[in-house]
């Protein structure tokens, strides 16, 4: 597969593509679902909850943080994560705009 020519697409298209790419893994969806149901930041219980190795969970968290969906705080030797609601709402608006402006004129 060749190099993606991201420069020929607008910022919104590139952002949505990156968003979909990051969310394209079921473990990341499970992580977001688990964190979004909590009343506080999540530290170490993701390994038990999701059932993946700590290193794998850490990599998925890193990807979710890269698009701004998670924010984290250092608590001793642990990193605590929660949903960044501002970014969450911003991405939700982008998705709504994408789906609401797409015409459904298929055969």
Secondary structure as UniProt FT lines:
FT   HELIX           6..8
FT   HELIX           11..22
FT   TURN            23..24
FT   HELIX           26..36
FT   HELIX           46..50
FT   HELIX           54..66
FT   TURN            67..68
FT   STRAND          70..75
FT   TURN            76..77
FT   STRAND          78..83
FT   HELIX           85..101
//
